[in-house]
């Protein structure tokens, strides 16, 4: 089976934003509440960060379980990794996720300011200054035959879409408006020239959009 480049379980608001304004250490999504985007996944039985038993089943849980399926590497932008800008002041910051990040694969962080790689549990972060094409070549090699996930944020997803490097996307549209921030789209129909597109509403209120190459 050929390797694919996927956007998986990427949540945005109903007005198209994947993050708000004013990102900081305490507010990874800026002025937006991350629960506005991710409560549908966090409520499921198979949410990767779940530490207690329970959770819902059904459509949302089925999709949440697909998050890590056949993923061998991830690419993310520096804004997803952390709130710092410019040269690294120090190397103490190791991401939002604590000692056990939820990726469990090599992760390639796109940045103009490289730093040494490091490993937390079974996730190794590499910091590279590369074009989308070159970053993808490295990630595909590291994925060892599995797929590569484009993890975000919005600017990174749009960059890979602009380079026509994405094969499939799952976008979860939450029933909330945030009004400003980083916008993925004005309308999902923007990508209909390159992708087949289906949408499936969930009882949680989220609408799941699936895209795959024509």
PERA-V703975 format. One record per pair of residues at least 4 apart in sequence whose C-alpha atoms are under 6 Angstrom apart, sorted by the first residue. I is the first residue (numbers start at 1). J is the second residue. If there is no record, write none. Layout:
BEGIN
{{I J} {I J}}
END
This chain:
BEGIN
{{3 146} {3 147} {4 147} {5 147} {5 148} {5 149} {5 166} {5 167} {6 149} {6 150} {6 167} {6 168} {6 169} {7 149} {7 150} {7 169} {7 170} {8 67} {8 169} {8 170} {9 170} {9 171} {10 171} {10 172} {11 37} {11 171} {11 172} {11 173} {12 16} {12 17} {12 18} {12 37} {12 173} {13 17} {13 173} {13 174} {13 176} {13 177} {14 173} {14 174} {14 175} {14 176} {14 177} {15 177} {16 183} {16 184} {16 185} {17 182} {17 183} {17 184} {18 154} {18 182} {19 29} {19 181} {19 182} {20 29} {20 30} {20 31} {20 32} {20 180} {20 181} {21 30} {21 31} {21 181} {22 30} {23 27} {23 28} {23 29} {23 30} {24 28} {24 83} {25 83} {35 39} {37 174} {39 43} {42 47} {43 55} {44 55} {44 56} {44 61} {45 54} {45 55} {45 56} {46 65} {57 61} {70 146} {70 147} {71 146} {71 147} {71 148} {72 105} {72 143} {72 146} {72 147} {72 148} {73 105} {73 106} {73 107} {73 139} {73 143} {73 148} {74 107} {74 148} {74 149} {74 150} {75 107} {75 108} {75 109} {75 150} {75 151} {76 109} {76 151} {76 152} {77 109} {77 110} {77 156} {78 109} {78 110} {78 111} {79 83} {80 153} {81 95} {82 95} {87 113} {97 101} {99 120} {100 121} {104 122} {104 123} {105 123} {106 123} {106 124} {107 125} {108 125} {108 126} {108 127} {109 126} {109 127} {110 128} {110 129} {111 128} {111 129} {112 129} {114 127} {114 128} {115 127} {117 125} {117 126} {118 124} {118 125} {119 123} {119 124} {130 134} {130 135} {131 135} {132 136} {136 140} {139 143} {152 156} {152 157} {154 184} {158 162} {160 165} {161 166} {167 212} {167 213} {168 211} {168 212} {169 210} {169 211} {170 209} {170 210} {171 208} {171 209} {172 207} {172 208} {173 206} {173 207} {174 206} {191 195} {194 214} {195 211} {195 212} {195 213} {195 214} {196 211} {196 212} {196 214} {197 210} {197 211} {198 209} {198 210} {199 208} {199 209} {200 207} {200 208} {201 207} {202 206} {202 207}}
END
